Amino acid sequence: MRLVLVGLYILFLVVIFIVKRAFWTPDLIFAGLFVLFALLGQGKSFAVRFLPFVLLLLSYEKLRSLASYLNKHVHYLGMPHFDQWLFHGVLPTAWLQQHFYHGHIGPLDMYFYFLYTLHFVTPLLLAVAIWKAQPKQYWFYMTSLLVLSYAGFITYVLFPAAPPWLASDLHLIQPIHHLSSDIWGAFGVKNFSEYYNHLSANLVAAMPSLHAAYPTLFALMVRKIWGTRWFIISLVYPISIWVGVVYLGEHYVADVLAGIVYAIASYLAAPWVLKQCSKLVAMVNKHTGNVLLKWSR
């Protein structure tokens, strides 16, 4: 009976997202998964592990939406110049669109953009998989993801960078078609959660590309937990995203490379961050214990 309820609930979620044409944001994903695990008798365990993470991720999203107000000096030309230097005068976004975009939305465009929309979905689903497969690695992954996100936010404040489509709209580079807008209209997505409806988009958060960084971290964690064979298979996802965000006009190759570096650095920094957090918690507990001991006397 429980499995039947779970199946019906998943079907209900799919229908709601399709009918309402809603976008899967972290708060909605968390709410949906919480009910799912509550049906499985694991609601409390899920909430204890995921609620702090989701709240921190939502706070990052709020900060990211404010980043463009903190620094008005937007960089437009450094990234395309780097791409042209790297590819001997060719701008990869323009080259890809000239060869693969035929004036109308096709299966390849939908494929790239569908993966692009999984920006929040795959990190949460991977977190659930790690929680179930190797719980001891759960906080390592969460720490890596949060370090990566906030490192990106700091960079957005210090180095606001325009994506290719925006530079093209301002006639600073050769014409680029903003494919994401066309595909967004074709998908017909129009509803966000109440929280995301109150966030303002940061149009100059291109460097580094967290759309490239999250899938990179995804592949690193797959290798750490499930081994080389699954890592090789999982590379289809990040490679598709790396190519897709450039093709769609959302990022330069420079942004993608920076995102990959940020992901690797966050992955390597996670053990040190966890160690410092453990020391801090121990120190707070010790101080709190001493205060309570003095008070009791």
N, C-alpha and C positions, 0 to 999 in steps of 0.2 A: 504493500500500500504506500509505503514511504517513497519507493522508487517511482511509482505512478504519479504521486504528488509532485515529485521533483521534475519529472518529464513534462507534466502539465504546466508547471510553473515556468520552465524554460520556454515552452511554446508560447505561453502568455507574454513573457518578456519580449520575445521576437516579434510577436504581433503588435505589441504596444509601440516598439521602436519603429516598426514599419508604418503603422497607421498614423502615429503622431509625428513621424519623420523627425525623430529626436536624435541628437548627437550624443554619443557615449562619452560623457565627461567623468572624471574620477569619482565625484560624489554620487552620481547615478550608478556607476559600476559598483561602488562599495555597497550602496543600499540594496542593489539587486543580488549581489553575492551574499550579503548578510542574511537575507531572507532564505536564500538557497541553503546556506549552511545551518540556519536555524531549523529548516525542515529535516536536515540530516542529524540534528541533535548536537551541532558544533557551533552554534551561534556565539556563545560566550568566548570560546577559544579564538574564533575568527575576529571578534570585535577587539579583544585584548591585543592581538598582533597587528591588526590592520587599521584600526581607528587612529592611533597616533601617526602612522605613516600618511594616511589620507589627509589628516589635518595639516601636517607639515607640507604636503604636496600642494594643498589648496592655498596655504599661506604663500608658498613660492609663486603660484599663479597670480596671486594678488600683487605681490611685489613686482613680478615681471611686467604686469600691466602698468605699473607706475614708473618703470625704469626709463621710459622715453621722456618723462617729465624732469628727470634728474640731470640729464645731459643732453643738450640740444645740438651738440656738434656731431652731426651724422656723417659717416664715412660712406662715400659712394663709389670711388674709383680704385681704391687699393686692391680690392678683391678681383674685379675683372682684369686689372692689369696683371695680377699674379697668374690668373688662369691663362691669359694670352701668352704670358712668358713661358708657362709650363707646357702649353700646347702649340708653341711656335706661331703665335699670332692668331690662333683660332679660339673663339669663345665657345666653350663646350655646349652651353645652353642653346645658343643659336645653331650650332652644328647639329645637335640632336633633333631640334625641332624641324630643321630643314629636311632631315632625312626620314623622320618617323611621324611627323604630324602632317596630316593631309587636308587640313581645313575643316575637319569635323571630328567629333569625339568618337574614338574607336576602342576596341577591347584593350589595347596596350595602355591607353590613357586611363581607362577605368581601373586596370590592374594596379598601375603605379599609385593612383589617387586613393584606391581602397586601402592599400598598405599605409599610405600617408595618414589616413584617418585613424589607424590603430595606434597612434602615438601614445595614448594613455591606456589602451586596452591591454597590449602585450606586456608592459611592465607589471600590471596587477595580476594578470593571469600567470605570468612566470613566478611571481611571488607566491601565489597559491600553490603552484606545482612544487616549488622549493620547500614550502612549509610542509607539504605532504610527503615529499620524497626524502629530503634531508633537512629536518627542522633546525639543526645546529648551524646551517649555512644561511638561515633566513635573515638574521640581523646583519650578517656580512653583506648580503645583497642589498638590503634596505639602506645600509650606510653608504654603500657605493652609489646607489641611485640618488640619494639626497645630497651627497657631496657633489655629484655631477650636476644636479639641478641648480644648486646654489652657486656653484662655480660659474655656471652659465649666466645666472642673474648678475653676478658681480661684473662679468665681462660685458654684459649688455649695458650696464651703467657706465663703465669706463670707456667702452668702445661701441657706441651705437653704429650699426652697419645696415645699410639698405640691401634688400634682396634684388635679384636681377630685374624682376618685373617692375619694381618701383623706379630703379635707375633708368629703365627703358621708357617708362611713362614720362619721365622728366627729360628725355632725349639726351641722356648722358652716355648711353651705350647704344649699340645697334638695336633695332626693333626686336622685342621679345614678346611672344604671346603668353599672356597669363592664363595658362591652361586650367589652373586650379579653379578659377572663377567660373569657367564654362562647365567644368565637371560638377562643381558644387551646385550649379543651377540645374544640371541634368539629374543629379541625385535628389534634388528637391528638399534637402534638409533645411528645416526652418525653426526648430525648437531646441532650446538649450535649457539646462537647469536654471533655477532662480539665481543661484550663486553666479553662474557664468554670464547670465544676462546683465549683471551689474559690473562686469569687468570690461575695461577698455582694451582693445587690441593694441599690442606693441608691434608696429609695422617695421621697426628697425632693430629687430632681435635676430639677425641672420648669422652672426658670428659669435660663438660657434653654432653649428647646426645641431640642436638637440634631437631633431628628427633623425639625424645620422648617428648621434651619440647613443641614444637609448638602444637601438638595435645592435650596436657594437657591444654594449654591455650585456645585452641579451645573449649574444653568441659566446662571450667570455664566460658567462655563468653556466651556459649549457656545457661548455668544455670542462669546467671545474667540477660539475656535478654528475654529468652523464657521459663524459669521455669524448675522445677524439672523433669517433664515428658520427655521433649525433651533432658534434660541433661542425663537422664538414657539411652535413645536411642543413643545419641551421643557418649556414652562411648565405643561403638563398635569400633569406629575409633581409639582412643588412645590405647585401650587395644590391638587391632590388631597390631598397630605399636610397642608397647612395646615388645610384643612377637616376632614380625617379625624381628626387627633389631637384636635381640639376635640370632634368628634362622638363619638369613642370614649371620651371622659372622661379622656384622658391629659394634656391640657394646656389651659390657658386661652388666650384670644386674646392676652393680655399676654405669655405665654411665647412664643407664635409670633412676635409682633412683635419681641421681644427676640432670638429666634433669627435672624430676617431681618437685623436690624441687626448682629449679631455676624458673620454670614456676609459681609456687604458690607464691614465693617471689616477682617476677616481677609484678604479678597481685596485690598483696597487696601493693607494693611500688608505683604503678602508681598514686594514688591520691596525694601522697606527691610530686612526681616529677612534676605533672601537676601544683600543687600549687606553687612550686618554679619557674617553667617556667613563670607562670602568674605574679609573683612578679618581675621577671627579665624583662619581656616585659613592665610592668608598669613603672619600673625604667628607662628603656631605652627611653620610650615614654616621660616621664617627663623630662629627661635630654635633649632629642632632642628638646622638646618644649621650654625649657628655653633658649637653645642656639639660636633657631630661633627667639625667642622673643627679646633677646639681639641684635641679628644681625639686626632685623627689626628697632630697635631704632637707 
